Amino acid sequence: MTIIQYELVVVFEFKLMIIKTKAHGRAGLIGNPSDGYFGKTISFILKGFSTTVICYESPRIAIRPLHREQLEFDGLGALLNDIEMNGYYGGIRLIKATIKRFYDYCQGESISLHGRNFAIEYSTDIPVRVGLAGSSAIVTAMFRALMAFYDVQIPRPVLPGLILSVELDELGIGAGLQDRVVQVYEGVVFMDFNEPLMQQQGYGQYESLDPKALPPLFVAYHDTLAEGTEITHNDLRERFNRGDKQVVDAMAQFADLAQKSRDLICAGRGIEIGPLMDRNFDLRAELCTISPGNRQLVEIGRQQGAATKFSGSGGAVVGCYDGDPDRLNEIRRAYMEFGAKVVMPAF
């Protein structure tokens, strides 16, 4: 007689709560990079690009890596190409740091968290490392998922600072507040980070602007011109902290450009901000070394009659033009010949 031994597995049906959150890419319209230096900026979200986080209850805490965060390669060339395109780090460290920062916040606010575990999956179509706020979108969507899973409410003005602290404090990545503010508030946001206000309440003054009041805009980006935000911010931070007059004066000028642009937009004269955008880039070029490819990304738009500046730290630009469809077609053609992609903002 043969005795067959087996393990009986009983599966109970239950209703699984699945939480799905999103955060969009963003373009810095004007004022950047003064957001990290008590300045002023205007930014808008790009609804065509987003990061999605899915969170659901699980026996163990699990973080599922994004498909592009591969650890096996066909050869050395494939590994090096992956590093060039995606850097050395993916989203996993951002998610782990977000979980820790969320927990620290709850501890500090005496918020009790239930003991259930969760699994996290995430996906993103925001172009990597080209100044469209892909990293902060992961953190923002992750915070939203954790808040929903644990039923925790964080005041909206406070949340961007927490999101920033994930990269700035937990991971030591230089960055500013504007990405996180616009990803939390969405739409188009004017942000004032003046120092007394920041010290008094811990966050700035944030004003939503009417997207219809903006001039015709486009965003162009090139995948191979990526520059991490830390390259720009870490150098500027060191110079600003030691009182470098050029940097300190420039940050005040960036803020003034943003304030003037806000006033024009609110007065129904948004089309007039073009020269201010051009000045924003030119001032930045006086402060930082601009790679030939990134400078050409700006110059292509200008050659077609559009005011053009960096959207973030490099790799993407935002442009303002007169609304002529023929001009836009020429802008698209010129960028396509350069190997760049053009997207139109949608609100």
N, C-alpha and C positions, 0 to 999 in steps of 0.2 A: 504494500500500500504506500502510495506517495503522499506525503503531507506537504501541502502548499501553504507557505506562510506569506502573508501580505499585510500591508498597512492600510487601514481604513481611513480615508480622508473624507470628512463631512464638510460640505460647503454650505454655508448659510447665506441666503439671499438678503441683501440689505441695500438701502438706498445710499449710494455714494455721493457725497457733496463734492462737487468739482468747482473750484474757484478759478476764474479766468480773468486776468487783468492785463491792461495794455499801457504802454507809454510810447509817445511818438518821438521821432527825430525833431530837430529844431535847427533854425538858421538864425544866426546873430545878425540883425539888420544894421545896427549901429551902436557905437559906444564900447564894444568889446576891444581889448580885454580889460576894461576898467572895473568890471564887476567884482574882481577880487581885491580891489584897491580903493574901496569907498567911492566908486564912481557911479555912473548911470548907464543903462543900456536899454535897447529895445530888441526883443526877439519874437519870433513867431514859430509855431510848430509846423512840421511837415507831415500831414496826415497820410501821405503816400508811403511813409516809412514808419515802422513800428516794431517794438519788442513785445512779445506776448509771454506771460508767465502763467502756467497752470499749476495749481496747488490742490492736493487732495489728501485725505487722511490715509495713513500708511502705518504698518506695524513698526517700521523703523524710519528715522529721518533719512531721506535719500535725495540726492541731487543728480539729476540725469544730465549728462554733458550734451552740449549742442553738437550736431553732426560734424561741424567743421573743427571741433576741438579734438582732432585725431591725435593718437599717440603711436600709430604705426604708419610707415611710409614705404613707398616702392623703392626709394633710393635716396641718396644724400641730396640730390637736386630737388626732389619733391619736398624734403624736410626744409631745405633752405628757402624754397619758394613759399612754403606755408609761413615761415617766420617773417618773410618780407611782407606778406599780405596781412597777416593777423597778429604780428608781434609775438612776444614770448608767452603772453598770458591770455587766457580766454575769459569767459564769464564766470567760471566756477569760483574764483577768488572773490569776485564782486558779490556773488550770492552768499558765500560763507561770511564775508565781512558784513553784509547787510543783516543777516540773521543775528550776528553778535551785537551789532549796533542797535537793532530793534530791541533785543533782550536788555541791553544796558539802559536804554531809554525807559522801558517798562519798570525796571528795578528802581531807577531814579525817581519815577513818578508813583512808586508803590502800587503798580498795576499788577494784579495777580493773573498769571497765565495758566490755562488748563494744561493738563499733562499729556494730551494726545499728540502723536507724531504725524509728520506730513512728508509727502514726496513732492519734489519740485521738478517741473520740466519747463524749458524755455526755448523760444525760437526768436530770431530777429532777422529782418531784412534791411536794417539800417546799414549802409556802407561802412566798412570798418576803418577807423582811424583817419577819417577825412574831415573832421570838424563838424559833424552833424549830430553829435551828442549820443552816440551809440552806447557808451559805457553808462552814462547817467540814466539812460532809458531803462537799462537792465535793473539798476538799483531802484528806480522809481516804481517800475512795475512790480518788483519784488516787495517793496514796502507795502504797496497796495494789497498784494496777496496776503502778506503776514497780518496786516490790519484786519482783513476780512476773515482770515482763518481763526484769529484769536479774538475777534470782535473788539478791537481796540481803536479808539478814535484819537487821531493826532491833529491838533489845530493846523489848518492849511498854511498859515504864515510860518509855522514852526517846521513843517515837514521838509521844505527845501534845504534848510540848514542841516537836518539829520542826514538827508541824502548826500549832501556834500561831505559830511564828516566821514562817511564810509570810505571815500577815496582819499580825502585829505588827511584824516587822523588815523584810520585803521590801516591804510595801504600806502600812505606817504606819497600820493600822486597829486601834483599841483593842479589846481582847478579853481574855478570861480562859481558864484551862485547862479548866474543867469540861466544856465541850462536847466537846472533843477527847478527854478521858479516857474519858467514857462512850461515845463513838462507837468508840473503840478497844477498850474492855473489854466493852461492851454490857451489857444487862440493867439492873440497878439498882446504882449505885456510890456509896459514901460516900467523900469525898475530903478529906484533911487536907493543907493546903498550908503548914504552919507554917514560919516563916522559917529557923530553924536547919537543919531537914531539907532544905528546898529548896536552901539554900546548900551543904550537905554533899554531897548526891547528885544535885542538879539536877532532882529531881522529888519529888512528894509521896508520901503513904501512901494507897494505894487499896484499898478493901475492898468486895467484891461482897456485896450484901445479897439476901436471899430475896424475890423479888417477891410471893410468897404472904403475906408478913408486912405488906405495905403495906395501908393502908386503901383503901376504894373511891375511885377517882380518876376525874376526867374532864379533858380539855383542850378549851378553847374558843378560837377565833381569829377575827379579823375582817380581811379582806384590805385594807381601806382604813385601818387603824390602824397601819400599818407604821412603825416607827422604827428606823433603823440603830443597831446596837450602839455605833458610834462616838460617837453623840450623848450617850449616858449615860457610857460609859467614859472618853472623853477629858476630860470635865469632872471626873469623880471622880478620875481619875489626877492631874490637876494639883493638885487640892485635897489629896489624900492625900500627894503628894510634898512639898508645902510644910508638912505637919504640921497641917492643919486638924483641930482637936480633934473637931468633930462627925463628920467622916468617919472618922477613926481609931477613935473610940469605936464608931461604928455598925458598922464592919467586924468588930470584936471581938464585938459583939452578934449579927451575922449568923452568925458562926462558932459561937457558943454555941447558937443556935437549931438549927443543923444537928447539933451534937453531941448535944443533948437529944433531937432527933428520931431520930437513929441509935440511941440507947440505948432509946428507947421501942419502936422497930420490932424491934430485936433481942430485946426482952423480951416480944414478942407483944402489945404495947399500941399498935400503929400507929394505931388509931383516935383516939388521944389527941393526935396531932400537929396537929390542926386549929387550935387557938388559936395555936400557934407559927407556922403558915403565915400566919395573919391578921396577927400581929405583924411578920412578915417584910415584908409589903407596907406596913404602916403606917410602919415604920421607913424604908423606901425612900422613901415619900412625904414624909417629913420632910427627906430629903436632896435630892431631885430634883423638878423640876416635872413633874407628871403631866397629860397632856392630858385634856380633858373626856371624849373618847371612850374613852380607855384606862381612866380612872377608872370610867366606867360599865360597862366590860367586867368589872371586878372587882366592882362593886356588884351587878350582876345576879346573880352567883353567891351573894353574901352574902344578898341578899334572899330567895333560895330556901333558905336554911339551910345553905349550903356555905361552908367556909373557902376563901378564894380569894386568889391572889397571882399576880404576873407569872411566866410561864414563863421569860422572858428579859428583853429590854429594852423590851418593849411590843408590843402587837398580839396577844398570846396569853396566856392565863391557865391555871393548873392549879388544880383545885379538889378538895377532900376532902369527902365527904358520908357519911351514915350507912348507905348501902347500900340504902335503901328505893327500889324500882323506881318508885313513884309520884313520889317526890321527883325522881328522875332525869328522868322524863318532864316534870315542871314546869321543871326546869333547861333541858332541850332546848328546850321551847316558848319560854321567856323569851329564850334566846339567839337562836333562830330569828327571833323578832319583831324583834330588834335587828339582824338581818342577819349574825349570827355562826354559825359551824359548830362542832359539838361532836363530838369523837372520844374513843373509849375506849382506854386503853393496852392493848397486847397484848405479851406477853413470850415 
